[in-house]
């Protein structure tokens, strides 16, 4: 008796598409699974665009509401998370426009929140503090703060591109899809963003290399 070959295990993309189809068919639990899977990543992405942590969760919620309403239009031609990221970016952009119209909220946003900013720079700090002393810890924190400051100072399009690449780990092709621009534009934006950040951090690293702890 010939054995039927085992079906290949479903990929994450396949799983997402199944959940989308189940949601469209009326299975609310399926959409809840998609929210659970991507909520943290979406909030992290939005948090890099909108510095007011009180607004991050609201924008993330609005992103998932918009995604839910548009699920019937999702055909599976792109990865689901790429499609979702595009909605998140557009929702955050709209929120930023609204912030500029509301000076009360805008002032709060400009002050920024605490939140999880240090999560993204913890790797830098860990590398720099292998021989921890008060001085090296302080130096690491200063460099991490400079990286964050340099990120915030970038033009919006550059900040989005480098965030999607360096923090979210998307490929150039996926970023081009999310940002709806040619891949050459993506490469240019990421290069310019890295150069701008490096220009801010390089003098600090050179100063630290000349010191003895």
C-alpha positions as CSV (number, residue, x, y, z in Angstrom):
1,X,0.0,0.0,0.0
2,X,1.5,3.3,-1.1
3,X,1.7,5.9,1.6
4,X,0.4,9.4,0.8
5,X,3.2,11.9,1.4
6,X,2.7,14.1,4.4
7,X,1.4,17.6,3.6
8,X,4.0,20.3,4.3
9,X,3.5,22.2,7.5
10,X,1.7,25.5,6.9
11,X,3.9,28.6,6.9
12,X,3.1,31.6,9.1
13,X,1.8,33.4,5.9
14,X,-0.5,30.4,5.1
15,X,-1.8,30.5,8.7
16,X,-2.5,34.2,8.4
17,X,-4.5,33.7,5.2
18,X,-6.5,30.9,6.8
19,X,-7.3,33.2,9.8
20,X,-8.3,36.0,7.4
21,X,-10.6,33.7,5.5
22,X,-12.1,32.4,8.7
23,X,-12.7,36.0,9.9
24,X,-14.4,36.9,6.7
25,X,-16.6,33.9,7.1
26,X,-17.7,35.2,10.5
27,X,-15.3,33.6,12.9
28,X,-14.5,36.4,15.4
29,X,-12.0,34.3,17.3
30,X,-9.8,34.0,14.2
31,X,-9.4,37.8,14.0
32,X,-8.6,37.9,17.8
33,X,-5.7,35.5,17.0
34,X,-4.4,37.9,14.4
35,X,-4.6,40.8,16.8
36,X,-2.8,38.8,19.5
37,X,-0.1,37.8,17.0
38,X,0.6,41.3,15.7
39,X,-0.5,43.7,18.4
40,X,2.9,44.1,20.0
41,X,4.7,44.6,16.6
42,X,2.1,47.2,15.4
43,X,2.3,49.1,18.7
44,X,6.1,49.1,18.5
45,X,6.0,50.4,14.9
46,X,3.5,53.2,15.8
47,X,5.5,54.1,18.9
48,X,8.4,55.0,16.6
49,X,6.1,57.4,14.6
50,X,4.0,58.8,17.4
51,X,5.9,59.6,20.6
52,X,2.9,60.0,22.9
53,X,2.5,56.6,24.4
54,X,-1.1,57.4,25.4
55,X,-1.9,57.6,21.7
56,X,0.0,54.5,20.6
57,X,-2.6,52.0,21.8
58,X,-5.5,54.1,20.4
59,X,-3.8,54.2,17.0
60,X,-3.1,50.5,17.1
61,X,-6.7,49.8,18.0
62,X,-7.8,52.0,15.1
63,X,-5.4,50.1,12.8
64,X,-7.0,46.8,13.7
65,X,-10.5,48.2,13.3
66,X,-9.6,49.5,9.8
67,X,-8.0,46.1,9.0
68,X,-11.1,44.2,10.1
69,X,-13.3,46.4,7.9
70,X,-11.1,45.9,4.9
71,X,-10.4,42.2,5.3
72,X,-12.8,41.4,2.5
73,X,-10.4,43.2,0.1
74,X,-7.4,41.2,1.2
75,X,-6.5,38.8,-1.6
76,X,-3.4,37.2,-0.2
77,X,-1.2,38.7,-3.0
78,X,1.0,40.3,-0.2
79,X,1.9,39.0,3.2
80,X,-0.8,39.8,5.7
81,X,1.6,41.6,8.1
82,X,2.9,43.7,5.2
83,X,-0.7,44.7,4.4
84,X,-1.4,45.3,8.1
85,X,1.8,47.4,8.4
86,X,0.7,49.6,5.5
87,X,-2.6,50.3,7.3
88,X,-0.7,51.0,10.5
89,X,1.6,53.5,8.8
90,X,-1.3,55.3,7.1
91,X,-3.3,55.4,10.4
92,X,-0.4,56.8,12.2
93,X,0.2,59.4,9.5
94,X,-3.4,60.5,9.8
95,X,-3.0,60.8,13.5
96,X,0.1,62.9,13.1
97,X,-1.8,65.3,10.8
98,X,-4.6,65.5,13.4
99,X,-2.1,66.2,16.2
100,X,-0.8,69.2,14.3
101,X,-4.3,70.6,14.1
102,X,-4.8,70.1,17.9
103,X,-2.3,72.2,19.9
104,X,-3.3,70.6,23.2
105,X,-2.7,67.1,22.1
106,X,0.3,68.1,20.0
107,X,2.0,69.5,23.1
108,X,1.5,66.2,24.9
109,X,2.8,64.3,22.0
110,X,5.9,66.4,21.7
111,X,6.8,65.8,25.3
112,X,6.7,62.1,24.5
113,X,6.1,59.2,26.9
114,X,8.2,56.8,28.8
115,X,7.1,53.5,27.5
116,X,9.3,50.9,25.8
117,X,11.8,53.2,24.0
118,X,14.7,51.5,25.8
119,X,13.6,48.1,24.4
120,X,15.0,48.9,21.0
121,X,18.3,50.2,22.2
122,X,18.9,47.6,24.9
123,X,21.1,45.6,22.5
124,X,23.4,48.6,22.1
125,X,23.6,49.1,25.8
126,X,24.3,45.4,26.5
127,X,27.2,45.4,24.0
128,X,28.7,48.5,25.5
129,X,28.4,47.4,29.1
130,X,30.1,44.0,29.2
131,X,32.6,45.5,31.7
132,X,30.0,47.5,33.6
133,X,31.2,50.5,35.6
134,X,29.2,53.6,36.4
135,X,31.1,55.3,33.6
136,X,30.5,52.7,30.9
137,X,26.8,52.4,31.9
138,X,26.4,56.2,31.6
139,X,28.2,56.2,28.2
140,X,25.9,53.4,26.9
141,X,22.8,55.3,28.0
142,X,24.1,58.5,26.4
143,X,24.8,56.7,23.1
144,X,21.4,55.0,23.2
145,X,19.7,58.3,23.9
146,X,21.6,59.9,21.0
147,X,20.4,57.1,18.6
148,X,16.8,57.7,19.7
149,X,17.2,61.4,19.3
150,X,18.7,61.0,15.9
151,X,15.8,58.8,14.9
152,X,13.3,61.3,16.1
153,X,15.0,64.1,14.2
154,X,14.8,62.2,10.9
155,X,12.3,63.3,8.3
156,X,9.2,61.1,8.6
157,X,9.8,59.1,5.4
158,X,13.4,58.2,6.5
159,X,12.3,57.3,10.0
160,X,9.6,55.0,8.8
161,X,12.0,53.2,6.3
162,X,14.8,52.6,8.8
163,X,12.4,51.6,11.5
164,X,10.8,49.0,9.3
165,X,14.2,47.7,8.3
166,X,16.3,47.8,11.5
167,X,13.7,47.3,14.1
168,X,10.9,45.3,12.4
169,X,13.3,43.4,10.2
170,X,11.3,43.7,7.0
171,X,13.0,43.1,3.6
172,X,13.5,46.0,1.2
173,X,10.8,44.5,-1.0
174,X,8.3,44.4,1.9
175,X,9.2,48.0,2.9
176,X,8.6,49.1,-0.6
177,X,5.1,47.5,-0.4
178,X,4.3,49.0,3.0
179,X,5.5,52.5,2.0
180,X,4.1,52.2,-1.6
181,X,7.3,53.3,-3.3
182,X,10.0,51.8,-5.5
183,X,12.6,49.6,-3.9
184,X,15.3,52.0,-5.0
185,X,13.6,54.8,-3.0
186,X,13.6,52.5,0.0
187,X,17.3,51.8,-0.3
188,X,18.0,55.5,-0.6
189,X,15.9,56.4,2.4
190,X,17.5,53.8,4.6
191,X,21.0,54.8,3.5
192,X,20.3,58.5,4.2
193,X,18.8,57.6,7.6
194,X,21.8,55.4,8.6
195,X,24.2,58.2,7.5
196,X,22.3,60.8,9.6
197,X,22.2,58.6,12.7
198,X,25.9,57.6,12.3
199,X,26.9,61.3,12.0
200,X,25.4,61.9,15.5
201,X,26.8,58.8,17.1
202,X,30.3,58.6,15.6
203,X,31.7,61.6,17.6
204,X,30.5,60.0,20.8
205,X,32.1,56.6,19.9
206,X,35.4,58.4,19.0
207,X,35.4,60.2,22.3
208,X,34.7,57.0,24.2
209,X,37.5,55.1,22.4
210,X,40.1,57.6,23.7
211,X,39.1,57.1,27.3
212,X,40.4,54.5,29.8
213,X,37.9,53.2,32.3
